[in-house]
Amino acid sequence: MVGYLFLLSAVFSIFIGTSQQMSIRPAQSVAVRGKLTCNGRPASDVLVKLYDHDTFTLDDKMASGQTDSEGMYQISGHAHEVSRITPKLNIYHDCNDWMPCQRKVSIYIPKSYITEGKEPEKTYDAGSLELSGEFEGESRDCFHKK
């Protein structure tokens, strides 16, 4: 019985040590900028959020911000992951929309813009996006937080 408890204790210690080592995840960062318009006019005060998209768990929010009076945004953030992050920018807006909740458009950022560390070295330029049209994969979001 004592031998069994010793073996069980040893296995448990190895498992705990391994899981603690795996929790040391390196920081990875990304930055994105662009301009949003609605019917050809600057879309000001539009909420933008930068996420690390996760397949099996909730996405990790890396940063959030809003467009300025000219519809411009620049946002950067970081996440800690064992594997490579999958960065995406979510845009929440009401352009040409009178339905409840906000329209949500997601833009995935190319992996070549990911930097190891907390400060991004490159900025992905998403260009100018006209929000009045419909987008493939667009959804509605009633529960996002500012």
Backbone as numpy.savetxt, mean C-alpha at the origin, in Angstrom:
# Nx Ny Nz CAx CAy CAz Cx Cy Cz
9.05 -40.14 31.19 8.22 -38.94 31.19 9.09 -37.68 31.19
10.16 -37.69 32.01 11.05 -36.54 32.07 11.74 -36.34 30.72
12.13 -37.44 30.07 12.75 -37.37 28.76 11.81 -36.77 27.72
10.54 -37.17 27.78 9.53 -36.65 26.86 9.34 -35.13 27.05
9.27 -34.69 28.30 9.12 -33.26 28.58 10.35 -32.48 28.12
11.55 -33.07 28.31 12.77 -32.42 27.86 12.76 -32.26 26.34
12.37 -33.33 25.63 12.32 -33.29 24.16 11.29 -32.27 23.70
10.14 -32.27 24.33 9.09 -31.31 23.98 9.56 -29.88 24.23
10.25 -29.65 25.32 10.79 -28.33 25.65 11.84 -27.90 24.62
12.70 -28.82 24.19 13.73 -28.51 23.20 13.11 -28.13 21.86
12.12 -28.92 21.42 11.44 -28.62 20.16 10.74 -27.27 20.24
10.07 -27.00 21.34 9.39 -25.72 21.54 10.39 -24.56 21.49
11.55 -24.71 22.12 12.58 -23.66 22.13 13.10 -23.39 20.73
13.31 -24.45 19.95 13.78 -24.28 18.57 12.72 -23.55 17.76
11.44 -23.94 17.92 10.36 -23.31 17.19 10.27 -21.82 17.53
10.33 -21.47 18.80 10.26 -20.07 19.22 11.46 -19.30 18.67
12.65 -19.85 18.76 13.84 -19.18 18.24 13.74 -18.94 16.74
13.25 -19.94 16.01 13.10 -19.80 14.55 12.05 -18.76 14.22
10.93 -18.76 14.90 9.88 -17.79 14.59 10.32 -16.37 14.94
11.14 -16.21 15.98 11.63 -14.87 16.31 12.61 -14.40 15.25
13.45 -15.29 14.73 14.36 -14.89 13.67 13.60 -14.50 12.42
12.52 -15.20 12.11 11.74 -14.91 10.92 10.97 -13.59 11.07
10.76 -13.12 12.30 10.04 -11.87 12.47 10.92 -10.66 12.16
12.20 -10.89 11.97 13.10 -9.81 11.59 12.96 -9.64 10.08
12.12 -8.69 9.70 11.83 -8.48 8.30 12.43 -7.15 7.86
13.14 -7.12 6.76 13.77 -5.88 6.32 12.75 -4.85 5.83
13.09 -3.59 5.99 12.24 -2.51 5.49 12.41 -2.39 3.98
11.31 -2.13 3.30 11.30 -1.87 1.87 10.42 -0.65 1.65
10.84 0.24 0.76 10.11 1.49 0.58 9.81 1.75 -0.89
8.88 2.66 -1.10 8.47 3.06 -2.44 7.90 4.46 -2.38
8.00 5.19 -3.49 7.43 6.53 -3.60 6.71 6.64 -4.94
5.63 7.42 -4.97 4.86 7.62 -6.20 4.34 9.05 -6.23
4.26 9.60 -7.44 3.70 10.94 -7.62 2.85 10.94 -8.88
1.99 11.94 -8.95 1.14 12.06 -10.13 0.18 13.22 -10.00
-0.72 13.31 -10.96 -1.72 14.37 -10.98 -3.07 13.76 -11.28
-4.10 14.20 -10.56 -5.46 13.73 -10.75 -6.34 14.87 -11.23
-7.17 14.56 -12.24 -8.12 15.55 -12.74 -9.51 14.94 -12.77
-10.51 15.81 -12.74 -11.91 15.40 -12.85 -12.55 16.32 -13.87
-12.96 15.77 -14.99 -13.53 16.55 -16.09 -12.59 17.66 -16.54
-11.31 17.34 -16.58 -10.30 18.27 -17.06 -9.82 19.30 -16.05
-10.40 19.29 -14.86 -9.99 20.24 -13.81 -9.22 19.51 -12.72
-8.31 20.20 -12.04 -7.56 19.55 -10.96 -8.49 18.97 -9.91
-8.23 17.74 -9.51 -9.02 17.07 -8.47 -8.31 17.29 -7.13
-8.75 18.30 -6.39 -8.10 18.63 -5.12 -8.74 17.85 -3.97
-7.97 17.69 -2.90 -8.41 17.01 -1.67 -8.87 15.57 -1.90
-8.29 14.92 -2.88 -8.59 13.50 -3.12 -7.67 12.66 -2.24
-8.25 11.70 -1.54 -7.49 10.84 -0.64 -6.70 9.80 -1.45
-5.40 9.70 -1.17 -4.55 8.68 -1.77 -3.86 7.92 -0.64
-3.77 6.59 -0.80 -3.13 5.75 0.21 -2.19 4.78 -0.48
-1.05 4.59 0.14 -0.04 3.68 -0.36 -0.09 2.40 0.49
-0.22 1.26 -0.17 -0.34 -0.03 0.52 0.69 -1.02 0.01
0.99 -2.00 0.86 1.65 -3.22 0.44 0.53 -4.25 0.32
0.25 -4.67 -0.91 -0.82 -5.63 -1.15 -0.40 -7.01 -0.67
-1.23 -7.62 0.18 -0.99 -8.97 0.67 -2.09 -9.89 0.16
-1.72 -11.08 -0.27 -2.67 -12.01 -0.85 -3.56 -12.66 0.20
-2.98 -13.10 1.31 -3.74 -13.90 2.28 -4.15 -13.13 3.54
-3.62 -11.92 3.72 -3.97 -11.11 4.90 -4.38 -9.73 4.43
-4.77 -8.90 5.37 -5.13 -7.53 5.03 -3.90 -6.78 4.51
-4.13 -5.87 3.56 -3.03 -5.06 3.04 -2.45 -4.18 4.15
-1.15 -3.90 4.06 -0.48 -3.05 5.04 -0.43 -1.62 4.52
-1.03 -0.69 5.27 -0.97 0.71 4.86 0.41 1.27 5.16
1.04 1.86 4.14 2.37 2.42 4.30 2.32 3.94 4.47
1.33 4.60 3.88 1.22 6.06 3.99 -0.11 6.51 3.41
-0.51 7.73 3.75 -1.71 8.32 3.15 -1.50 9.82 3.02
-2.26 10.42 2.13 -2.18 11.85 1.90 -3.34 12.30 1.02
-3.27 13.56 0.58 -4.31 14.11 -0.27 -3.67 14.93 -1.39
-4.43 15.06 -2.47 -3.95 15.91 -3.55 -4.04 17.37 -3.14
-3.17 18.19 -3.74 -3.19 19.62 -3.45 -4.20 20.33 -4.37
-4.22 21.65 -4.35 -5.19 22.43 -5.13 -5.01 22.23 -6.64
-3.85 21.76 -7.06 -3.58 21.50 -8.48 -3.80 20.03 -8.86
-4.27 19.23 -7.90 -4.51 17.82 -8.15 -3.25 16.97 -8.06
-2.16 17.55 -7.59 -0.88 16.84 -7.50 -0.76 16.10 -6.17
-0.08 14.96 -6.22 0.23 14.22 -5.00 1.63 13.65 -5.12
2.26 13.48 -3.99 3.53 12.75 -3.88 3.50 12.08 -2.52
3.70 10.78 -2.52 3.56 10.00 -1.30 4.62 8.91 -1.27
5.14 8.65 -0.09 6.12 7.57 0.05 5.89 6.87 1.39
6.33 5.63 1.46 6.18 4.88 2.69 7.01 3.61 2.63
6.97 2.88 3.74 7.73 1.63 3.81 6.95 0.58 4.57
7.35 -0.67 4.34 6.75 -1.81 5.04 7.87 -2.81 5.33
7.62 -3.67 6.29 8.57 -4.72 6.65 7.99 -6.06 6.20
8.67 -6.73 5.29 8.23 -8.02 4.78 9.43 -8.93 4.57
9.22 -10.22 4.73 10.26 -11.20 4.45 10.44 -11.29 2.93
9.33 -11.36 2.21 9.38 -11.41 0.75 9.26 -9.97 0.20
9.32 -9.85 -1.09 9.24 -8.53 -1.73 7.84 -7.95 -1.56
7.74 -6.66 -1.26 6.43 -6.01 -1.14 5.79 -5.89 -2.52
4.47 -5.74 -2.52 3.70 -5.51 -3.73 2.99 -4.17 -3.55
3.67 -3.06 -3.89 3.10 -1.75 -3.61 1.98 -1.36 -4.57
0.98 -0.71 -4.00 -0.11 -0.18 -4.82 -0.58 1.13 -4.22
-1.10 1.98 -5.08 -1.68 3.25 -4.66 -3.18 3.15 -4.84
-3.94 3.42 -3.78 -5.39 3.48 -3.86 -5.80 4.94 -3.91
-6.71 5.26 -4.83 -7.25 6.60 -5.00 -8.74 6.53 -4.69
-9.20 7.32 -3.74 -10.61 7.34 -3.32 -11.22 8.67 -3.75
-12.24 8.63 -4.61 -12.76 9.88 -5.16 -14.26 9.81 -5.44
-14.82 10.98 -5.73 -16.25 11.12 -6.04 -16.48 11.79 -7.39
-15.50 11.77 -8.28 -15.63 12.42 -9.58 -16.76 11.77 -10.39
-17.69 12.60 -10.86 -18.86 12.14 -11.64 -19.61 11.02 -10.93
-19.76 11.14 -9.64 -20.35 10.06 -8.86 -21.28 10.63 -7.81
-22.50 10.12 -7.80 -23.47 10.58 -6.82 -24.00 9.42 -5.99
-23.33 8.29 -6.09 -23.75 7.11 -5.33 -23.08 7.13 -3.95
-23.63 6.35 -2.99 -22.99 6.26 -1.68 -21.58 5.65 -1.79
-20.75 6.00 -0.87 -19.37 5.51 -0.80 -18.54 6.17 -1.91
-17.26 5.90 -1.91 -16.37 6.51 -2.90 -15.89 5.48 -3.90
-15.58 5.97 -5.07 -14.96 5.12 -6.08 -13.52 4.89 -5.66
-13.02 3.67 -5.89 -11.64 3.33 -5.54 -10.93 2.79 -6.77
-9.83 3.44 -7.11 -8.99 3.01 -8.22 -7.63 2.62 -7.63
-7.10 1.48 -8.04 -5.79 1.02 -7.56 -4.79 1.02 -8.71
-3.60 1.51 -8.40 -2.49 1.50 -9.35 -1.36 0.72 -8.71
-0.94 -0.36 -9.37 0.19 -1.14 -8.87 1.49 -0.51 -9.35
2.43 -0.42 -8.44 3.71 0.24 -8.72 4.72 -0.84 -9.12
5.43 -0.64 -10.23 6.40 -1.65 -10.68 7.44 -1.97 -9.60
7.82 -3.23 -9.53 8.78 -3.69 -8.52 10.14 -3.03 -8.66
10.46 -2.52 -9.85 11.76 -1.86 -10.06 11.87 -0.56 -9.26
10.76 -0.07 -8.69 10.78 1.16 -7.89 10.87 0.88 -6.39
10.99 -0.38 -6.01 11.12 -0.74 -4.60 12.58 -0.57 -4.17
12.77 0.08 -3.03 14.11 0.29 -2.46 14.21 -0.47 -1.15
15.34 -1.12 -0.91 15.59 -1.72 0.40 15.91 -0.60 1.37
15.25 -0.59 2.51 15.43 0.47 3.49 14.17 1.31 3.59
14.18 2.24 4.54 12.99 3.05 4.83 12.82 4.26 3.92
13.87 4.65 3.18 13.80 5.83 2.31 13.92 5.40 0.85
12.89 5.68 0.04 12.97 5.29 -1.37 14.02 6.10 -2.14
14.70 5.43 -3.06 15.72 6.08 -3.88 15.14 6.62 -5.19
14.02 6.02 -5.64 13.38 6.43 -6.89 11.92 6.72 -6.62
11.33 7.54 -7.47 9.90 7.85 -7.38 9.21 7.43 -8.67
8.17 6.64 -8.55 7.39 6.22 -9.71 6.46 7.37 -10.10
6.52 7.78 -11.35 5.64 8.84 -11.86 4.44 8.19 -12.52
3.30 8.26 -11.84 2.07 7.65 -12.35 1.42 8.52 -13.42
1.96 9.70 -13.66 1.42 10.58 -14.71 0.12 11.23 -14.30
-0.60 11.69 -15.30 -1.88 12.37 -15.08 -3.01 11.37 -15.30
-3.95 11.35 -14.39 -5.07 10.41 -14.47 -6.38 11.19 -14.41
-7.20 11.01 -15.43 -8.53 11.63 -15.49 -9.51 10.69 -14.81
-10.09 11.14 -13.70 -10.94 10.29 -12.86 -12.38 10.16 -13.35
-12.79 10.94 -14.36 -14.19 10.91 -14.79 -14.55 9.61 -15.52
-13.55 8.92 -16.06 -13.82 7.68 -16.77 -13.96 6.50 -15.82
-14.31 5.34 -16.40 -14.37 4.11 -15.62 -13.07 3.35 -15.81
-12.65 2.65 -14.75 -11.37 1.94 -14.76 -11.58 0.45 -14.56
-10.79 -0.34 -15.24 -10.82 -1.78 -15.04 -10.43 -2.08 -13.60
-11.22 -2.91 -12.95 -10.93 -3.27 -11.56 -11.39 -2.24 -10.54
-12.03 -1.17 -10.98 -12.52 -0.13 -10.06 -13.56 -0.74 -9.12
-13.56 -0.25 -7.88 -14.54 -0.73 -6.91 -15.06 0.45 -6.10
-15.88 0.15 -5.11 -16.40 1.18 -4.21 -15.90 0.85 -2.81
-15.68 1.91 -2.03 -15.17 1.71 -0.67 -15.91 2.64 0.28
-16.55 2.04 1.26 -17.30 2.81 2.26 -16.58 2.87 3.60
-15.52 2.11 3.76 -14.95 1.93 5.09 -13.52 2.40 5.25
-12.93 2.99 4.23 -11.53 3.44 4.39 -11.46 4.56 5.42
-10.31 4.67 6.02 -10.09 5.69 7.04 -9.14 6.74 6.48
-9.37 7.99 6.84 -8.49 9.05 6.36 -7.19 9.05 7.09
